[in-house]
Amino acid sequence: MLFYGAAVLVIGTVVGYVGDHQFDSLTLILGVLVFLVGLLVHYGSRLHYVQVTEGGLRLNGVRKHDLIPFSEIRQVRSQPLEVLFSAPNRRGLLLRSLRQFERTPACVIRLQADPAEVKRLGRGAGRGCAIDQDLILLVKDAKELERTLLLRIPRRPPAPASRRR
């Protein structure tokens, strides 16, 4: 988008000047507007990020921020999306916009919250999504986020072992 705005600006100005040796103000304004829209889209997409703070995991979006306390995080794992969605009950749930990231490791966070809250957090996480209790985050380094969160989430006692007779 940014490239197209710059191209319209340059090509329109050159063609307008060569044609009648005057700058065409309409083409110049259109090129500048497309360039500014490209800048907004380019830098606006960088406003979605995940940050580990003292209070919990902070999901930052363009207009809102959500904080997930460490006490609500039950489990953290890192795995590619194709593995996560390979279960029979999840095969059709992979969003079309996420198919290009099938082999990319994602950070899967199991939350101790109701599914509606997890789904709301998934929508606010940018390219993230949510399934049941799992919040799926596509981040640059999913393993590093997993390591950082594992150090901060409270340890849960192991489940009692079943007795064999």
N, C-alpha and C positions, 0 to 999 in steps of 0.2 A: 504494500500500500504506500509505504514511504517512497519507494523507488518510482512508482507510477506518478505520484504527485510531482516529484522532481522532474520526471521525464516530460509531463504535460507542461510544466513551467518553462523548461528550456526549449523544447521543440516548438511550443506555441509562440514564444518570444522570438525565436530565430525565424520561423516561417512568417510571422507578422511583420517583422522588420525587413526581411528580404523582399516580401511581396510589394509593399508600398512605402518602404523606408520610414515607417512609423511603428511605434509600439502599440499593439492592440490591448487596451486596458481590460476588456472582458476576458480575454484568454489569460492575461497575467493574473487577474483576480481569481479565476477558476483554478489555475495552477497552484496559486498560494493556498486556496481553500482545501484542495485535495491534498497538498503537502501537509497542512496543519492537521487534517483528519488522520493522515498516516502517522504523524507524530503522536497524536493522542492515542491511537490504537496501539502503537508500538510501546509507548511508555505506560499506558494504562494496563497492559497485560503484565507488566512487571510489578504491579501493586498487589498481586495475589502471592502471598508467601506464608510459610509456616515457620513459627519461631517458638523455641523452647524457652520459657521464662521461669522465674521462681514460683509463680502461681499456678503454672500448668502449661499446656500446649495452646499457643495462640494462633488462630487462623485469621489472617488479615486479608480482607477483600478490598474492593474499590470503595465501597460506602460503609461497610460494617466490619466489626471485629468480634470474634467469638473466642472465649477462653474455656478450654476443657481442663478442669482440675485433674491433677494426677490421681486423685482418689477415684475418679470415674473411669480410669483406664484399667481394664482387666488384663489385656494381653496385647503385645506388639510383635509383629513378624514382618519380614520382608520377603516378597516372592513375586515372580512375574505374573502379569494379569492372566496369561493363558493357563497357568496352573490354578489360579484362584477361581477362574470361570470354567474349569474342566469338569466340575461336579455336575451330575445330571440335572439337578434342580437349579443350577446357575448358568447353564449353557446359553440360554437365550437372553440373559440379562446384561451382557456386555454391550455397552452403548456404542453406537456407530462411530461417534467422535473419539472413542478410546481404542478402536481396533488397530490404529497405527502404532499403539504402544503395547501391543500384546506381549512382546518379549522383554519389555522394560520392567525392571523390578519396581514394585510399588510398596509403600509402607501401609500395612493393613493393621488398623487399630480397633480392637474389640472394646466397645464401651459398655459401661454399666448404666445404660439410659434406655428410655423407651424408643422403639423404632422410628417414631415420628420425629423425635429430636435428632436422632442420628441422620435421618434423611435430610432434615433442615441443615444440619452441619455439612453434609455432603454437597448440597446445592451451593452453600456459601464458600466452599473451599476451591472454587474455580473449576479446575478440571477433575476434581474429585468426584466420587460417587459413594453411595452407601447401600449396603445390602444387610437387612436385618439389624444386627448389632455391630456390624463391621463398617468402619469408615475407611475408605480407600483413598490414599493420597499419592499422587504422582509427583514426586520431588526429584531433584537432581541426584541426590545421594541418599537413597532409601536405607541403605545399611547403616550409614552414620546416624540418621534420625532414629533408627531402631536402637542402636547402641546407646544413644543419649537418653532416650526415653526409658530403656530398661534400667538405667542407673537411678532414675527418679521415681518410677512407679513403685508403690508399696508391694512388698512381697506377700503373696497369699500362701497360706499353709497348703501343703499338698493334699489332694483328695484322699480320703481313707481307702486303703487297699481292700479289695474284696477278699473274703476269707475262703480259702479252698479246703474242701473236705476230702 
